[in-house]
Amino acid sequence: MKRNIRKYKVFYLFLLPGFLYFVVFHYLPMLGLRWSFYEFDLRGVGEFIGLEHFKTALASEGFRRAFWNTLILSSANIAIQMTASIIISLLLNEVTNQLFKRGVQTIIYLPHFLSWPVVASVFVLIFSQGGMVNAFVQKLGGEPIYFFGDPVWWRRVYLFALAWREVGWASVVYLAALSGVDPQLYEAAWIDGAGRIRQAIHITLPSLVPVIVIVLVMNLSKIFNLFESVLVMYNPLVYSVADVLQTYVYRTGIVEFRYGYATAVGLFRSLIAFALVMASNWIVKRIRGEAVV
């Protein structure tokens, strides 16, 4: 190892900033997980209380609500985004005009590079009571809808915002996979009389299955990571359907100064996410014969 470091010291030098980033921002903060087992206050004095914070969280209605909201929103988001991105990639794969294809790709990729505060501002302008959508509703003789204050409408607007921002970027992975499909397969299918639809069913979709499985496992690992997108779009009127684990941790830890309790909830969330990843990896191994991770 020492010989390799001396020989490739320039490469290791370039690697150093990334290594330090993970150490400082990902591994050192894990030392704070010990406060899950302490009653921590602003003076920094903690009393060991064992699993009391975890028991309190499991008995808390706010925690249970945030847990189920996270599962519902993340599951719906994964289903919508994967379905939409696969459909878009299949449609773009059929486009022969390269100029038009690149133009469409550029347009649908752009929202991914907007920050969530910008996206939230755009959607608030569109769906506010004096916004474009409500102006159209009133012209049709309807009553204005408070999209961001109605629990039913909030979820729909939120999931639409997630899809609008991420679907185009998610389709890149599927387009890359489709570019590796052997064109001779399509030629052979065409000679045998298979049209575009049958080619898509019997060649294109089976070629995407390994990528779909990998993307699904990766999405499951992030199923409890909803935070910024919710934080900039929700309000107390929709806590019943919008409050997720990360926002719950933020409010209890930063706003209410319950550091030990918030750390315990965050640790519990990470353990569940880890269990989901391992379970999905096991299922993939049983289906495909090999694991993803």
C-alpha positions in Angstrom: 0.0 0.0 0.0 2.8 2.4 0.9 4.5 1.6 -2.5 1.3 2.4 -4.3 0.8 5.7 -2.5 4.3 6.8 -3.3 3.9 5.7 -7.0 0.5 7.3 -7.5 0.7 10.2 -5.0 -0.8 12.6 -7.4 -3.9 10.5 -7.7 -4.2 10.1 -4.0 -3.9 13.9 -3.6 -6.9 14.4 -5.9 -8.7 11.8 -3.9 -8.0 13.5 -0.6 -10.7 16.3 -0.7 -13.4 13.7 -1.4 -12.2 11.5 1.4 -12.1 14.4 3.8 -15.6 15.4 2.8 -17.0 12.0 3.7 -15.0 11.8 7.0 -16.0 15.3 8.2 -19.7 15.4 7.0 -20.7 11.7 7.1 -18.6 9.7 9.6 -17.7 12.2 12.3 -21.3 13.3 12.8 -22.1 9.6 13.6 -20.4 10.1 16.9 -23.5 12.2 17.9 -25.7 9.1 17.7 -24.8 8.4 21.3 -27.2 11.2 22.3 -30.0 8.8 21.3 -29.4 7.2 24.7 -29.0 10.3 26.7 -31.3 13.1 28.0 -29.4 15.9 26.4 -30.1 19.6 27.2 -28.7 23.0 26.0 -25.9 22.9 28.6 -24.5 19.7 27.0 -25.1 17.7 30.2 -26.6 14.3 29.4 -28.0 11.6 31.6 -28.0 8.0 30.3 -31.6 6.8 29.9 -31.1 3.8 27.6 -34.0 3.2 25.1 -36.4 5.7 26.6 -36.3 8.0 23.6 -37.2 5.1 21.3 -40.1 4.1 23.5 -41.4 7.7 23.5 -41.1 7.9 19.7 -43.0 4.6 19.2 -45.8 5.9 21.5 -45.9 9.3 19.9 -48.8 10.0 17.5 -46.6 12.6 15.7 -43.9 10.0 15.0 -46.4 7.5 13.7 -48.0 10.1 11.5 -44.7 11.2 10.1 -43.6 7.6 9.5 -46.7 6.7 7.5 -46.6 9.9 5.6 -43.0 9.2 4.6 -43.9 5.8 3.4 -47.0 7.0 1.4 -45.3 9.9 -0.3 -42.0 8.1 -1.0 -43.8 5.0 -2.4 -46.1 7.1 -4.6 -43.2 9.2 -5.8 -41.1 6.1 -6.7 -44.0 4.5 -8.6 -44.8 7.7 -10.5 -41.2 8.7 -11.3 -40.2 5.2 -12.4 -43.3 4.7 -14.6 -43.1 8.2 -16.2 -39.3 8.1 -16.8 -39.5 4.6 -18.4 -42.3 5.8 -20.7 -40.4 9.0 -21.6 -37.2 7.0 -22.4 -39.2 4.6 -24.5 -40.8 7.4 -26.5 -37.5 9.3 -26.9 -35.8 6.1 -28.1 -38.3 5.9 -31.0 -37.5 9.5 -32.2 -35.2 9.5 -35.2 -34.8 13.2 -35.5 -31.8 13.8 -33.4 -32.2 17.6 -33.2 -35.7 17.3 -31.9 -34.7 14.5 -29.6 -31.9 16.5 -28.0 -34.1 19.6 -27.7 -36.8 17.6 -25.8 -34.1 16.0 -23.6 -32.7 19.4 -22.7 -36.1 20.8 -21.8 -37.1 18.0 -19.5 -33.6 17.8 -17.9 -33.5 21.5 -16.9 -35.9 21.4 -13.9 -33.5 19.0 -12.2 -30.9 21.8 -11.8 -33.4 24.1 -10.0 -33.1 24.2 -6.3 -36.2 23.3 -4.2 -36.8 26.8 -3.0 -37.0 27.9 -6.6 -39.3 25.0 -7.5 -41.5 25.8 -4.5 -41.7 29.4 -5.5 -42.8 28.5 -9.0 -45.5 26.2 -7.8 -46.8 28.6 -5.2 -47.2 31.2 -8.0 -49.0 28.8 -10.2 -51.2 27.1 -7.5 -51.8 30.0 -5.1 -55.3 31.4 -4.6 -54.5 34.2 -7.0 -52.4 32.1 -9.3 -52.8 30.8 -12.8 -54.7 27.6 -12.0 -57.2 29.3 -9.8 -57.7 32.1 -12.3 -58.6 29.5 -14.9 -60.9 27.7 -12.4 -62.7 31.0 -11.6 -63.2 31.8 -15.3 -64.9 28.4 -15.6 -67.3 29.5 -12.8 -65.6 27.5 -10.0 -64.4 28.5 -6.6 -60.7 29.1 -5.9 -58.9 26.1 -4.4 -56.4 26.5 -1.6 -54.0 23.9 -2.9 -51.3 24.3 -0.2 -53.8 24.3 2.6 -56.0 21.4 1.5 -54.6 18.0 2.6 -56.0 16.2 -0.4 -54.7 18.7 -2.9 -51.4 19.2 -1.2 -50.3 15.7 -1.9 -51.2 15.9 -5.5 -49.4 19.1 -6.1 -46.3 17.9 -4.2 -46.1 14.6 -6.1 -46.5 16.6 -9.4 -43.7 18.9 -8.4 -41.4 16.0 -7.6 -42.2 14.3 -10.9 -41.8 17.6 -12.8 -38.3 18.2 -11.3 -36.9 14.6 -11.5 -38.6 12.5 -14.2 -36.5 14.0 -17.0 -33.2 13.4 -15.2 -34.2 9.9 -14.2 -34.9 9.0 -17.8 -31.2 9.4 -18.6 -30.4 6.1 -17.0 -32.9 4.2 -19.1 -31.9 6.0 -22.3 -28.3 5.0 -21.6 -29.4 1.4 -21.1 -31.4 1.5 -24.4 -28.4 2.8 -26.3 -26.6 -0.5 -25.5 -29.3 -2.8 -27.0 -28.0 -4.6 -30.1 -29.8 -3.1 -33.2 -29.6 -6.5 -34.8 -32.3 -7.7 -32.4 -34.7 -5.1 -33.8 -33.8 -6.0 -37.3 -34.4 -9.7 -36.7 -37.7 -8.9 -35.0 -38.8 -6.7 -37.9 -37.9 -9.4 -40.4 -40.1 -11.8 -38.4 -43.0 -9.4 -38.7 -42.9 -7.7 -35.3 -44.1 -4.1 -35.2 -42.9 -1.3 -32.9 -45.1 -2.3 -30.0 -44.1 -6.0 -30.1 -40.4 -5.0 -30.4 -40.8 -2.8 -27.3 -42.5 -5.6 -25.4 -40.2 -8.4 -26.3 -36.8 -6.6 -26.8 -36.8 -3.1 -25.2 -38.5 -3.8 -21.9 -36.6 -7.0 -21.1 -33.4 -5.1 -21.8 -34.4 -2.5 -19.2 -35.3 -5.0 -16.4 -31.7 -5.1 -14.9 -31.6 -1.3 -14.8 -35.1 -1.1 -13.4 -34.2 -3.4 -10.6 -31.0 -1.5 -9.7 -32.9 1.8 -9.8 -35.6 0.4 -7.6 -33.1 -0.8 -5.0 -31.4 2.6 -5.0 -34.7 4.3 -4.6 -35.7 2.1 -1.7 -32.4 3.1 0.1 -33.6 6.7 -0.1 -37.2 6.1 0.8 -36.9 8.0 4.1 -34.8 10.9 2.8 -37.7 13.3 2.0 -36.8 16.6 3.6 -36.1 19.8 1.7 -38.8 19.3 -0.9 -41.4 18.9 1.9 -39.9 21.7 4.1 -40.3 24.4 1.5 -43.8 23.4 0.5 -45.7 22.4 3.6 -47.4 24.3 6.4 -49.2 23.5 9.7 -52.5 23.2 7.9 -51.3 20.0 6.1 -49.1 18.4 8.8 -51.6 15.5 8.8 -50.5 14.4 5.3 -47.2 16.3 4.8 -45.2 15.9 7.9 -42.4 13.3 7.2 -39.7 11.8 9.4 -37.0 14.3 8.4 -39.2 17.4 9.0 -40.4 15.8 12.3 -36.7 15.4 13.3 -36.0 19.0 12.3 -38.9 20.4 14.3 -38.3 18.3 17.5 -34.5 18.8 17.4 -33.9 22.3 16.1 -37.1 24.1 16.9 -38.1 22.3 20.2 -34.5 21.7 21.3 -35.2 18.0 22.0 -31.8 16.9 20.7 -31.7 13.4 22.3 -35.2 12.5 21.1 -34.6 13.9 17.6 -31.4 11.9 17.3 -33.2 8.7 18.4 -35.9 9.3 15.7 -33.2 9.9 13.1 -31.3 6.7 14.1 -34.5 4.7 13.9 -35.2 6.1 10.4 -31.7 5.1 9.3 -32.1 1.5 10.7 -35.4 1.1 8.8 -33.9 2.3 5.6 -30.9 -0.1 6.0 -33.3 -3.0 6.6 -35.3 -2.1 3.5 -32.2 -2.0 1.3 -31.0 -5.4 2.6 -34.5 -6.9 2.2 -34.8 -5.6 -1.4 -31.3 -6.8 -2.2 -32.2 -10.3 -0.9 -35.4 -10.3 -3.0 -33.3 -9.3 -6.1 -30.8 -12.1 -5.4 -33.6 -14.7 -5.2 -35.1 -13.4 -8.5 -32.0 -12.8 -10.5 -29.5 -15.2 -8.8 -27.2 -12.3 -8.0 -27.4 -9.4 -5.6 -27.1 -5.7 -6.5 -25.0 -4.7 -3.5 
